[in-house]
Amino acid sequence: MNSYLLFDLDGTLTNPKEGITKCVQYALRAFGIEEPDLDRLTPFIGPPLRQSFIDFYQFSEEQAIAAVEKYRERFGTTGLFENIIYFGIPDMLQALQKQGKILAVASSKPTVFVRQILEHFKLAQYFQVIEGSNLDGSRVEKKEVIAAVLQQLGNPPIQQVIMVGDRIYDVRGAAELGIACVGVRFGFAAPGELENSGAIYLADTVRDLQQYLLSLPC
């Protein structure tokens, strides 16, 4: 029985491309790096932000921490609302809730921003638990976020839990806790990323995702 559904935020419930890439662009500019092509910055959507600055721009640990601070300078006031709910998401959440599924959000984004985004777009009402990372840089790995969500849900049997996400980090984080993951192709995964990650199902559209999740036992 799969009664508990944990959703990633970026690339799963909403399309945050404009906000995230513009804030990364803003942070890079503070280090003298100009990146006019926002499409080149989409790999920042999904993984922990600090590590992305290290991986993609060879920043030192100290530089990456400073870059995250610059990123949040813009994101906290403007970037978090440069976001679009994927068409059909509210209807899907309403249908799942009505069926009796218990819904939660497990995001690598800081919890304070996750809550602001969900409340702004009137999605918070569908979730019993909303968790993300901490502003101090702790609990950024998806496994840690999922574990925090499960604890708040009373540690239900993992057989009753499904993670839903658009990146390999969602699949791997869930797998580390023995939880199955459904992948969504309408997010920001690279070609073949989800196909090879071990996701139990791949949804091409929100409608496809809704039909699959509604078919699961309550």
N, C-alpha and C positions, 0 to 999 in steps of 0.2 A: 504494500500500500504506500502511495506517495502523497501524503497529505500536506507536506511542507515544501513550498516553492521559494527558493532564494534567488533573487534577481540581481545581476550586475546593473549598474546605472548607465555609464557611458557606452554607447554603441549597442545597447540592449533595450533600454527604455527610452532613451533620448539620443539625438544626434548632436554631440557637443563640439563638432569640428571647428566651427568659427571661433567660439570662445577659447578653446584650449590652444589652438594653433596661433591665434593672435597674442595670447598671453605668453606662449613660448617665444614667439617673435620679439615681444617686448623685453623679455628676460635676456635673450641673446644679445639684443641691441645694447644692453647695459654692459656687456663684455666686449663691445666693439665688433660683434658679428651681425652682419645684415643678411637676412634670409627673406627675400621678397616672395618666394613661392611657398604658400601655405600648405600645398599638397605634400611638400617635402617634410612637413612637421607632423603629419598624421600618425607616424609611429609612436608619438608621445601619448596617444590615446590608448589607455589600457594599463600599461605597466606602471610601477611606482615612478613618480616624477624625478626624484633625485637620481635614481639609477639611470634613467633615460638620458639625463644630461651627461652622465659619465660615459654611457655606452655610445651615444650618437655624436657627441662633441668632445669626447676625451677630457672632460672637466675633471679636476681633482675633487676629492671629497669636500674640501673646503669651498671650492668654487661652486660645486653642485648645490650645496646647502644655501649659499648666497643666491644662486640662480632661482631656487625654489621660492625664496623670500621675494625676489623681484617679480616672479610669476604671480604670486599671491597678491602682490600690490595692485595689479590690474584685475586679477580674477575675482577678488573679494568684492569689488564694486561694480564691475562691468561684465567680465568674462563669463561668470556663472549664469547669466541670463541670456547670453548669446548662444542659445540652445533651442532645439526643436524636438518636440515629442514625436516619435514615430507614429504615423497614421495607424489608428486602430488599437493603440496601447490602452487608453482608458477603458474602452469597451471590453478588451480582453481581461483586464484586471477586475472589472466589475463582474464579468461572467465567472471568473475563477473564484472570486470571493463569494458570490451567490451560491456556487456549487458546494462551498464549505472548505475550500482549500485555505490553508494558512500561509499568508504571503509575507515575505521579508525582503529587505534590500541588503546586499553585501557588496560594498564598493571599496576600491582602493583610494578613492578620493576622501579627503578629510570629512568626518561625520558632519561637522557644522555646515559645510557647503552642500553635502548630500541632502540634508534636511531642508535647507533654504531652497534648493532647486525643486525638490518634490512638493514643498508647500506652495512655491510660486506657481507651479504648473498644476496644482490641485490634484496631485497623485498621492500625497502622504496618507490620505484617509484609507487607502487600501492595504497598508502595511502594518502588521503588528509590531515589527521590529525594524529599525533602520540603523545600520551601522556602517562605518567606514574606518579610515585610518585616523591617527591622532596628529594634531598640528605639530607636536614636538618631534615628529619623524618616526615614532614607534607604531607598531601594528600596521605596517604598509603591505606586508605579504598577504596575498588573497587567502591562504590557509589560515592565517591569524584572524582575519576579519570574519571568515566563515565560522571559525570556532567561537568567536565572541557572539555571533548571531545565535548559534545553536545553544550556547549557555543561557542566553536571554529567553530562548524558547523552551527552556527546561530540559535540554539535551534529549530530544526525541530520538528514537531508533534511526540509525542512518539509512536503513532500508526505506524509511518513510520520507526521505529528504531528496530533493532534486535541485541542483544548481542550474541556473540559466545564464549564459554569458556569450560574448562574441569573440573572446580571445583565448589563446592557449593557457594564459594565466588563470582563467576561470576553471578550465578543465583540470589543469594540474593541481591547483589549490584544493579543489573538491576531492580529487583522487587521493591526495595525501591524507585525507580524513575518511576515506572509504566511501565517498559520496559520488553518485553518478552525475553527469553534467549534460545538459542539452545545449548545443551550439546554435547560434543564430548567424546566418550568412549575410544579413543585411547590415551588420556592423562594420568593424574595421580589421578583421582578420586578413592576413596576407593569403594569397592563393595557396590552397592546400593545407593551410595552418590547422583548420578545424578538422578537415578530413583525416589528418594523420595524428590527431591529438588524443583520440580515445573517447570522444563524445558519443553518447548512446543514440543520439538523434540529431539531425541537422535541419533546421527550419529555414526555408528560403524567404518567407514573408511573415509578418505578424499574424496574419490569418492562419497560416500553416502552423505557427507556434501555438496559437490559441486552440486549434483543433486537436493538436497532439496533447497539450497539457490537460484539456478537458476530458480526454479519453483515459487519463490515468485514474486509478481508484482513489476515492476520497478517504 
